[in-house]
């Protein structure tokens, strides 16, 4: 899905959605050499999260193939506008033989601590969760920020061979958009660079001005941060709290649609005159209606997906995928069906009767995909869930919905990377339909009064 909402600076990048008319009325041949799919911005306050096991990387011994598996997950997330990816350990109670040597020397360390000791060159084989997390983070990062924000690492040796993400915030310097991603840079270094680039007389004048107005500059440093957002010069962005140097931020330009007249060839003075604010990372989605990439986090188990959720109240609609579930199509609500969302914490053995349809309103939906042996073994090996009496047979109780993505599948197995594409595609029509009627994403506090808390 190309970033069609980004306005190009020249006609060279204009996309041709319709055949052009010749002067004599004839129609030119349809040009399919460039993508023409259009992303339609629409504000939404709800989020879509998905969880995948890091063990899926171990399905192959080839390092390049491991990279392409990670790329497949990242591309699926981008295509279907996923806001969060959780990489979880689907066998937290088991320590692989490759870690036994480390365990002899560090017998008091946990599995996660042992994996952290793995040689960086071996993470793709002995620390798959970190490898997948690392690649997903790298691919989501705008290309111009990867070098300054991502340290050189063996995990990324083949990342340059992976297909581009081509999502809205991966833009060129000449693309105009009201929002951009950037990195906070040192204001003193920026000023020093400008002074060094000036003529001797101008530099002297600037130094005198700086000396006479030091208090004013100190005030500016408290309320402004210089941000490198891919332009010729850093922008001076307003911020309520000074952001740390080399931190990634989202900036918003005051002009919504029209770029400055000299765009993209802005001088230093023109760049500093732009009205820019550092905003929350979710602002492009909630205010502008743009898909703005995904966040990635790790979870040491299935239960940690819930307990470490970044959202207040956790996920109010959770879906587990299994060949032993009900068909996903049977859960898609009709125009007249209703369902009250529930808030899922750690589940107990006793649970209300499952809902018959996916909810028509929610704030944070989560889809969990299993590894080679499915979700059931991941539930059984989770110490926290075991204390709640959950087993393979009762794994479905961890979720609000237990679905089969491909009933009557022709192959005996569906690989995780395949299930992700199938599952997100199956939910696409459901989410789009609810979007159009405006039923999803209502952030109404009254919903909490009716929500049933499982725990």
N, C-alpha and C positions, 0 to 999 in steps of 0.2 A: 504494500500500500504506500505509494510514494507520497512525499510531503507536498501535495498539490496546493495546500493552503498557503505555502510560502510563495511570495511573489518574486519572480526573477527580475534581475535588474536590466536585462536586455531581451530582445526578441529571440535570441539564439536558443533560450531555454523554454520558450513557449511551447506548451503541449497542444497537439492538434486533436481535439475531440471529435471534430466533424470534418468531412471532406471539404476542401477549399473550392470556391467557385472561380473558374477562369473568366477572363473578360468576355468571352463569347457565350457564356452560360454553361459551358461544359464543366463537369465535375472531375477534379483530380483524383487519382487513385488513393484510397485510404492509406494513410501512413501509420503503420504499426511498429515502426522501429523504436519508438519511445513509449513508455508507459503512459496511459491516459486515465487510469482509475482516479477518481476524485474522493478525497476524504471530506466528509461533511461534518464540520464542527458542531457539537451539541453539548451543552453543559450537563454535567452529571456529578453528583455527590456520592455515588456509590462506587465501590471498588470490586475488582475481580482478582482473586488470588488463586494460585495453583501451587501444589506441592509435588515434588518429584524426588525419588530416592537417588542419592549419589551413586548407589551401586550400579545404576544403568550404564555408567562409564566402564564398568568391568566386563561388559558383554563382549568386548574386543580387546585384543592384546596390541593392536596397532595404534601407535600414538596419534597419527593423523586421523584415524577413524574416531578416536575419542574426541578429537577436536570437532569433527563434523557432527557427532552426536550432540555435543553441547550447542553447536550452532543451530541444529534442528529445533532444539527447545527454545532458544532465543528467538529464532525466526517465527515460530508458532506464537510466542508471547507477543511479538510485535504485530503480526498479522491480525490477531484477535484481540488486541488492546488489553493485554493482561497488565495489571498494575503492580503485582507482587509475585515473586517466585520464591518458594521456600525449598531449600535443598535439605532433605532429612536423612537421617541414618535409619535404615529399615531393619537393622540387626544390632541394636545397641548392646545386647548382652553377650555378643560374640566378639572375641579378639582374633583376628586373622593370624595364621601362622607366620606371616611376614613381620608381625609386630611382636612375636614371642621373644625374639632376641632383645628387643628394646625393653620388654617387660621384665626380663631377668635383672637388668641393670636399674630399672625404675619400677620396682614391684608395687609401689604405693600409688602410682599414677593411674588415672582413669584412661579409658580408651581414647577419648578426645585428646588428652594430654600426650598420650603415646603417639597419636597420629601427628601431632604438632612437631614431634621430633624427627619425622620422616625427612630424608634428604629431599630438597626441592626438586631434584631431577626425577624422583620416584613418586611424586604425589599422584600422578595419573594412574599409578598401579597400586599404591598402598595407602593413599589418602584421597579416595575418589570424591568424597563430599567437598573437600576444599578445592580440588581440581575443577569440578563442575561450577562451584560458586565463583571461582576466580575467572573462568572463561565467560560465564554469564555476565559478570560485572564489567569485564573488559568490553564485551560486545555492545552492551547498553550505553557505554560512555561515548559521548561525541568524539569523532576521530581526532579533532584538533586538540582535545584535552587528554588523550590517552598517553602521550609522551610525558607531559609534566605531572600527571596524576598517577599513572601506573608505572611502578618500578619494573625494570627489566627482570624477567623471571623465566625459568625453563618452561613453565606451563604455557607461556605465550609465544614460544618459538615458531609455531605453525599458524598462529592466529591470522597472520597476513594473507593466508591462502583461503580464508573463510569468506563466504559471500557477504556483501554489505547489508546492514540492517535497513537502511533507507527509511528511517522513521522521522517524524517532523522535526525533532530537535537535532538531528544530524544534518545540519545545513552548511552551505558554503558562505564565504565572507560576503559575496554579492547578493545573497538571498535576504529579502526583507521579511521580518516577522516581528510581531509585537513582543514575543517572548524569546529569550535565548538562554542557553546554559553558558556558564562561564566559571572562571577560577579567580579568586581574590589574589591580587598581587600586592607586593609591598609598595606603599605610597612613596616612601623615601627613595626606593630604587627607581620608580617611575619619574619622580621629579629630578633625580640625578641624571637619568638618561636624557630627559628633555633639556636640561642645562648643558650637558656635554654636547648635544646636537646643535645648540644655538651658536650664533656668532659670539666672538669675545665680548663685544660691547653689549649685546643683548643678554649674555650670561651675567655680566656685571650688574646690569640693571635689574635682572631677576633676583640676584643675590641681595641687593640693597632692599628690594621690595620685600623679600622674604624676611630680612632682618627686621624691617620696620613693622611687619604685620605678623609676627610670630604667633601672637595670641589668636588672630583670626584663623591661621592655618591649624592651630591646635584644635580649635572648635570644629573646623572642617573634618579633621581626622576622626573626631568623635561621632560624626553623623554621616560621613561618606566613606565609601571603600572603592578603591580602584579595582575594576573587574575586567579581565581579559575574556571577551566573549567572541573571539574570532575575527574582530575587525582590525583595521590598520593600527588603531591605538586603543588602549584601555579606556573604558567608559568610567565616569565618576558617578557611582550609584548611591542613592540615599539608602540608609539602613538604620533601623532603630537601635541596633546593637552592632558594634564593629565586628565583622566576620573574621575568623582566623585566616592568616595567610595560607595560601594553597588549598583552601577549602572550596568545594564545588557549590555554586549557588545558581539560583534561577533569577534572571532579571527581567523586568517589564519596562518597555518603552511607552512613554505617554501617548505617542502617535499610534493609533490602532491600525490604520491601513496605509497611509501615505508616508513613504520614506522621505528623508531630507532631500532637497533638490540635487545636491552633489553626490548622493548615494551611488555607489559604495565608496567613492574616493573622498573620504572625509579627512579634513586636516585635523591636527590636534585640537585647535580651538573649536572647530565644529563638533568634534566628538565630545568634548567636555561640556558643550552647551546643550547636549541632548538631555532631556528629562528622563532619568532612569531610576528605577527603584528595585532593590532586592526584595523578592517576594517569596512566599512559601512554595515549596516544590510542587504542591498540588494545585497551585493557582492556575496554570494553563488548562488543566482539566476542569476545574470547578468554575472558573470565570470565563475562560475563552472557549471551552469545549473541545480542546485539542488533546489527542493522545500524546503523552509526554514520557514514554518509556516506563520501565519497571524498576522497583527496588528488589534487591536480593538479600536474603538472610539464610543462615543455617539453623537447623534444629537437630538436637542430639537424639530425638525420638519422635514418634507420632504424637505423643502427648505434649511435647514441647512446641509443636506447631500451634497448639491452642494456648498453652500457658504463657508463651512468649510473644503473643500477637501484639503488634504495635498499635492496634485500634482499641479505643475505649469500649469495653463490653465484649471484645473479641469478635468472632464471626457469627452472624445471626442466621446464616444458611450454609450448611456444610454438606458436601457430596463426596461419597466414597465410591470408587469404581471397582467393579468386580464382575466376573462372568457369572457369579451366582446372584447378582442383583436383578432388579426389575428393569425392563427396557426403559431407556431414557425418554423415548417418545411418549410413553404412557404417563409420564409425570409433567409434561408440558401443559400448563394451565390453558383452559379455553377462555374466551372473552367473558364468560359468566362465572367462572370458578374463582374462589377466593381461598386464601390460606394465610394463616398468621405466622410470621417468622418466629423462630425460637432462637435463644441465645445458648450456644453450646460451650460448656466448660468441660472438665473431665467427666465422662459419663459414668453412670452407675448401672448395676445390673437391671434394676427396675426402671422402665422407661415407658412413657406414654405411647399409645398406638401411633405408628408412623403416619405422617401426612400423606395424602393421596396425590397431591400436586405440589409442584414447586411454588414458592410464595410469589405473590404479585407485588410485594414490596419488601425491600431489604436494604441494608446499608453496606454490608461486607459479605460477599459470597466467596466460598472456598471450595476448590475442587482438588481432591487428593488422588494421585495416581500411584499404583504399586510398581514394584520391581519385577524381576523375573518370576518369582513365586507368588506375586500378588500382595495385597495389603494385609491379608490375614496373618502371615508369619510376622510381619512388622508389629502388629498389635500384640501377638503372643509373646514377643521378645522384649516388649516395653515393660520395664520394672514397675513404673507407676500404674500402668493399665492392669498389670498382673495383680497388683494389690487391690484393685477394684474388682477382681474376679473375672476379668475378660480373657477370652481364649480365641483361638481361630474361629470356632463355631459362633462366637458372639461378637466378632469384630464389627459387624454392621452397627452395633449399638454406639460406636464412636461417632457416627454421623447422623445427620437428619435424614439423608436419603442415600440409598444403597443401589447403585445403578449398573446395568449392563450396557455398555456402549455399542456393542455389535452382537445382537442376538443371532444365533445361527451362523456364526463365523465359519468361513471355509478353512482357515488355518487353525491348527491346534493352539497356537499362541499368537498374541498381539504384543509386540514389543512396546516398551514404555514410550519411546519417541513417536510411535504410530498412534498409541492410545491418546497422547496429548493432542495431536492434530484432530483425531476423530472426535474426542470429547469436546474440545473447544468449538469445533464446527457444529456439533450437535446442539450446543447451548446458544449458538450465535443468533438463530432465529428467535429463540425465547427472549434473549436480552434485547434484541432490536425491537421486538413487538412491544415489550414493556416500555422501552424508551419512547416510542412514538405516542403512546397513550399517556406518558408522563407519570406512570405509576411507580416506577423504581426510583430509589434514591431520596424519598421523602424523609428528611431528618427530623422526625417528630418524636419528641421526648415521651409523648403519651404511649408510644408503642411499647416502652419498657414496662408499663403497668400490666400489659397482657402477656408479656413474654414469659415462657416457662424456662427457668434456669435448671439445667441438668447438672448435678454435681453432688 
